[in-house]
Amino acid sequence: MEDQHYSEAETAMSGLQDALNDDPLYWLNLGLIYAHTSRFEQSEAALIEARERAPSSGLIANELGIVRRHRGDFAGAAKAYRAAIRADATLASAHYNLGVLLDLYLGEPAQALTHYEAYLSLSPDGDKTVSAWVADLRRRTQRPATALQDTPGERQ
């Protein structure tokens, strides 16, 4: 998978299902293979299997949100991203992804701002692009920077 040889990875995974059926990482990896090959319905099903085996995994919930967004299920994506953040409030990618969803797809800039700021606070190297988005959202929502420091907040 690391070399983006998804067909080969899928073939290798198919021989492991009986042995690894209860392993959430098996289902997560299968879901990622399907997602990288634009088979989002199959990806969602595999990620749901992974989540059933590891319900408190923020990583799995975040990936499920990404797939749901690709499928156009924005409410389902938001639910999955929020579950990822509940499972691991330090998962920067979940805050980023929820911020993008709220900002660009759901038209909720004030909520997006909270998650972008959380993402930035969890990103030690910073992110100039997201910093610019934050500045723009602060201007549009007329929220000063000091009022937003108390809320922690997605990316793969």
DOROBA-965170 format. One line per field, with one value per residue (C-alpha): x, y, z; residue in one letter. Coordinates in steps of 0.25 Angstrom, whole numbers. Layout:
x [X,...]
y [Y,...]
z [Z,...]
rest [a,...]
// end
This chain:
x [0,11,16,2,1,-14,-17,-6,-9,-24,-20,-10,-21,-32,-23,-23,-38,-40,-28,-30,-45,-46,-34,-38,-26,-29,-42,-36,-26,-36,-44,-32,-30,-44,-44,-31,-37,-50,-59,-65,-77,-68,-58,-69,-74,-60,-58,-71,-65,-53,-60,-69,-56,-49,-61,-52,-42,-41,-33,-44,-55,-47,-45,-60,-63,-53,-61,-74,-71,-66,-80,-87,-92,-88,-96,-90,-76,-78,-83,-71,-61,-68,-67,-52,-50,-57,-48,-36,-37,-22,-24,-21,-26,-40,-41,-35,-45,-57,-53,-53,-66,-73,-66,-68,-79,-88,-87,-83,-71,-71,-71,-61,-52,-52,-47,-37,-31,-30,-23,-13,-11,-8,1,15,20,8,1,1,-11,-20,-14,-19,-33,-33,-30,-41,-51,-48,-51,-64,-69,-63,-58,-45,-33,-33,-47,-44,-33,-41,-47,-38,-41,-36,-26,-22]
y [0,10,9,11,-3,-5,-16,-24,-20,-24,-38,-40,-36,-45,-57,-52,-50,-63,-61,-46,-45,-40,-30,-16,-12,-23,-15,-2,-5,-12,1,10,1,3,18,20,12,21,9,18,9,-3,6,10,-4,-8,4,1,-14,-7,2,-10,-16,-4,6,16,18,32,28,19,29,40,31,27,42,44,33,38,52,46,39,52,48,61,59,45,50,61,50,42,53,57,43,43,56,50,37,46,61,62,56,68,62,60,75,79,70,75,89,87,80,91,102,98,88,91,107,107,117,120,105,102,113,106,93,100,107,93,87,98,97,82,84,88,92,101,102,115,111,108,120,129,122,125,140,140,133,142,154,149,144,156,147,152,142,143,138,125,120,111,101,90,84,66,61,47]
z [0,3,-11,-16,-22,-18,-27,-21,-7,-9,-14,-2,7,1,6,20,23,30,39,42,41,56,54,52,45,34,32,33,22,13,14,11,-2,-6,-3,-11,-23,-22,-17,-6,-3,-1,7,16,19,22,31,38,41,46,55,61,65,70,74,81,70,66,53,48,51,43,31,31,31,19,11,15,10,-3,-4,-1,12,19,32,33,31,42,51,48,50,63,68,64,72,84,83,82,84,79,66,58,44,50,54,40,33,41,39,24,24,33,25,10,10,22,22,37,37,52,56,45,51,64,58,49,61,69,57,57,72,70,58,63,50,47,34,26,17,29,37,25,25,40,38,27,36,48,39,33,47,54,65,71,72,88,89,82,90,99,89,84,71,43,32,29]
rest [m,e,d,q,h,y,s,e,a,e,t,a,m,s,g,l,q,d,a,l,n,d,d,p,l,y,w,l,n,l,g,l,i,y,a,h,t,s,r,f,e,q,s,e,a,a,l,i,e,a,r,e,r,a,p,s,s,g,l,i,a,n,e,l,g,i,v,r,r,h,r,g,d,f,a,g,a,a,k,a,y,r,a,a,i,r,a,d,a,t,l,a,s,a,h,y,n,l,g,v,l,l,d,l,y,l,g,e,p,a,q,a,l,t,h,y,e,a,y,l,s,l,s,p,d,g,d,k,t,v,s,a,w,v,a,d,l,r,r,r,t,q,r,p,a,t,a,l,q,d,t,p,g,e,r,q]
// end
